[in-house]
């Protein structure tokens, strides 16, 4: 669909790319070992549903084990973390109550090798979870996504080591999510300036802009070289920390309209569709079964106010 949109005549200003959040979620599934998840879920269900086991866990100061949900990102990581956190208590309960705890569950909990497998799986999924939390923010743009994916890639390559199948899955997902527009956005972002891009990625970015916006090409070359009309003081660290990339480019009054529009499009393109999906969720709360006669205009205003109020509450909590 995205390729067809790009190939349509007159769509040269359109930037199309996949949602980084969804692709991170798919990457987590690619790298997961189903058997580990199945066994942890079985233990969690037992200690949630068995009255004696649940009471023993609570009495010894443990926390209720979580169950992963397919529709909730990072729930598998939360499930594994709770299991590892409660493992010493679970082991004690099983050892002291062998006649009351199911033998299959006891065998899995007392299996130190299985516990280490869960920890190893968590060491792989946790960085993906942290990257996902960054990516799904409304303020995360495609230039930021490049940095997040590259940092994740370096970490996972260390964790996965010689696992060729999983390394190929990682490479595949990165290829699906990072487009030439991502690389170009990273280059023109004053905070990154494409410093972490490979020569091949930089070449893809420059070829993309040359094909879609040839008139912008000289400006980008001069920007990379820090030549005229760009001044050296504009790249001072204290300035770059205090000015947003969009405002930095907007301040250049001598640039033509197309160049400014291209820069703003690249620097304001969000990394994921999570923000839009949150709006749909808010709309579901506003336009409910009890309030099903709201017109689109009024419902839209209510959703806008709801989002603003939630944002203010989040800022107060911080």
TALIN-V675534 format. One record per pair of residues at least 24 apart in sequence whose ideal C-beta (glycine too) atoms are under 10 Angstrom apart, sorted by the first residue. I is the first residue (numbers start at 1). J is the second residue. Records with the same first field share a line. If there is no record, write none. Layout:
I = J + J
//
This chain:
2 = 179
6 = 212
11 = 212
12 = 211 + 212 + 213
13 = 212 + 213 + 258 + 261 + 262 + 265
14 = 181 + 212 + 265
15 = 142 + 179 + 180 + 181 + 182 + 184 + 185 + 208 + 212 + 262 + 265 + 266 + 269
16 = 179 + 181 + 269
17 = 142 + 145 + 176 + 177 + 178 + 179 + 180 + 181 + 182 + 269 + 271
18 = 173 + 176 + 177 + 178 + 179 + 272 + 273
19 = 135 + 136 + 145 + 177 + 270 + 271 + 272 + 273 + 274 + 276 + 277
20 = 131 + 132 + 134 + 135 + 136 + 140 + 142 + 144 + 145 + 146 + 148 + 149 + 173 + 176 + 177 + 178 + 182 + 270 + 271 + 272 + 273 + 274
21 = 73 + 131 + 132 + 133 + 134 + 135 + 136 + 137 + 140 + 145 + 177 + 270 + 271 + 272 + 273 + 274 + 275 + 277
22 = 73 + 132 + 135 + 136 + 176 + 177 + 272 + 273 + 274 + 277
23 = 132 + 135 + 145 + 149 + 172 + 173 + 174 + 176 + 177 + 178 + 272
24 = 73 + 74 + 128 + 129 + 131 + 132 + 133 + 134 + 135 + 136 + 145 + 148 + 149 + 152 + 173 + 177 + 271 + 272
25 = 70 + 72 + 73 + 74 + 76 + 128 + 129 + 132 + 135 + 136
26 = 169 + 172 + 173 + 176 + 177
27 = 124 + 125 + 128 + 131 + 132 + 149 + 152 + 156 + 166 + 169 + 170 + 172 + 173 + 174 + 176 + 177
28 = 73 + 74 + 76 + 77 + 124 + 125 + 128 + 129 + 131 + 132 + 173
29 = 70 + 76 + 125 + 128 + 169
30 = 128 + 165 + 166 + 168 + 169 + 170 + 172 + 173
31 = 121 + 124 + 125 + 128 + 156 + 159 + 160 + 163 + 165 + 166 + 167 + 169 + 170 + 173
32 = 76 + 80 + 121 + 124 + 125 + 128 + 166
33 = 117 + 118 + 120 + 121 + 124 + 166
35 = 114 + 117
36 = 76 + 80 + 114 + 117 + 118 + 120 + 121 + 122
37 = 68 + 76 + 79 + 80 + 118 + 121 + 125
39 = 83 + 104 + 105 + 108 + 109 + 111 + 114 + 117 + 118
40 = 65 + 66 + 67 + 68 + 76 + 79 + 80 + 82 + 83 + 84 + 108 + 114 + 115 + 117 + 118 + 121
41 = 65 + 66 + 67 + 68 + 76 + 79 + 83
42 = 102 + 104 + 105 + 108
43 = 79 + 83 + 86 + 87 + 90 + 94 + 102 + 104 + 105 + 106 + 108 + 109 + 114 + 118
44 = 68 + 79 + 80 + 82 + 83 + 86
45 = 105
46 = 90 + 101 + 102 + 104 + 105 + 106 + 108 + 109
47 = 83 + 86 + 89 + 90 + 93 + 101 + 105 + 109
50 = 100 + 101 + 102 + 105
52 = 93 + 97 + 100 + 101
53 = 90 + 93 + 94 + 97 + 100 + 101 + 102 + 105
56 = 89 + 90 + 92 + 93 + 94 + 96 + 97 + 100 + 101
57 = 86 + 89 + 90 + 93
59 = 89 + 93
60 = 86 + 88 + 89 + 90 + 92 + 93 + 96
61 = 86 + 89
62 = 86 + 87 + 88 + 89 + 90 + 92 + 93
63 = 89
65 = 90
73 = 128 + 129 + 132 + 133 + 135 + 136 + 274
74 = 125 + 126 + 128 + 129 + 130 + 132 + 133 + 136
75 = 129
76 = 121 + 122 + 125 + 128 + 129
77 = 121 + 122 + 124 + 125 + 126 + 127 + 128 + 129 + 130 + 132
78 = 129
79 = 118 + 122
80 = 118 + 119 + 121 + 122 + 123 + 125 + 126 + 129
81 = 118 + 122 + 125 + 126 + 129
83 = 109 + 115 + 118 + 119 + 122
84 = 115 + 118 + 119 + 122
87 = 112 + 115 + 118 + 119
90 = 115
91 = 115
120 = 159
123 = 155 + 156 + 158 + 159
124 = 155 + 156 + 159 + 160 + 163 + 166
125 = 159
126 = 155 + 159
127 = 151 + 152 + 153 + 154 + 155 + 156 + 159
128 = 152 + 155 + 156 + 170
130 = 155
131 = 155 + 156
132 = 272 + 274
134 = 271
135 = 177 + 270 + 271 + 272 + 274
136 = 270 + 271 + 272 + 273 + 274 + 275 + 277 + 278
137 = 270 + 271 + 272 + 274 + 275
138 = 270 + 271 + 272 + 274 + 275 + 276 + 278 + 307 + 311
139 = 270 + 271 + 275
140 = 270 + 271 + 272 + 274 + 275
141 = 182 + 185 + 186 + 189 + 245 + 246 + 266 + 267 + 268 + 269 + 270 + 271
142 = 177 + 178 + 179 + 181 + 182 + 183 + 184 + 185 + 186 + 189 + 266 + 267 + 268 + 269 + 270 + 271 + 272
143 = 181 + 182 + 183 + 184 + 185 + 186 + 187 + 188 + 189 + 190 + 191 + 192 + 193 + 194 + 245 + 266 + 267 + 268 + 269 + 271
144 = 182 + 185 + 186 + 189 + 191 + 192 + 270 + 271
145 = 177 + 178 + 182 + 185 + 186 + 269 + 270 + 271 + 272
146 = 174 + 177 + 178 + 179 + 182 + 183 + 184 + 185 + 186 + 187 + 189 + 192 + 194 + 196 + 197 + 201 + 271
147 = 186 + 189 + 191 + 192 + 195 + 196
148 = 271
149 = 173 + 174 + 177 + 178 + 182 + 271
150 = 174 + 178 + 186 + 196 + 197 + 198 + 201
151 = 196
153 = 178
154 = 196
177 = 271 + 272
178 = 204
179 = 204 + 205 + 208
180 = 204 + 205 + 206 + 207 + 208 + 209 + 211 + 212
181 = 205 + 208 + 209 + 212 + 265 + 266 + 269
182 = 208 + 266 + 269 + 271
183 = 208 + 209
184 = 208 + 209 + 212 + 213 + 216 + 220 + 262 + 263 + 266
185 = 245 + 263 + 265 + 266 + 267 + 268 + 269 + 271
186 = 266
187 = 220 + 223 + 224 + 266
188 = 216 + 219 + 220 + 223 + 224 + 245 + 248 + 249 + 262 + 263 + 266 + 267
189 = 240 + 244 + 245 + 246 + 248 + 249 + 263 + 266 + 267
190 = 223 + 234 + 235 + 239 + 240 + 241 + 243 + 244 + 245 + 246 + 247 + 248 + 249 + 267
191 = 240 + 241 + 243 + 244 + 245 + 248
192 = 245
193 = 223 + 224 + 226 + 235 + 240
194 = 224
205 = 266
209 = 262 + 266
212 = 262
213 = 258 + 259 + 261 + 262 + 265 + 266
215 = 256 + 258 + 259 + 262
216 = 255 + 256 + 258 + 259 + 260 + 261 + 262 + 263 + 266
217 = 259
218 = 259
219 = 249 + 252 + 255 + 256 + 258 + 259 + 260 + 262 + 263
220 = 259 + 262 + 263
223 = 249 + 252 + 263
229 = 254 + 255
275 = 307
278 = 307 + 310
279 = 303 + 304 + 306 + 307
282 = 306 + 307 + 310
//
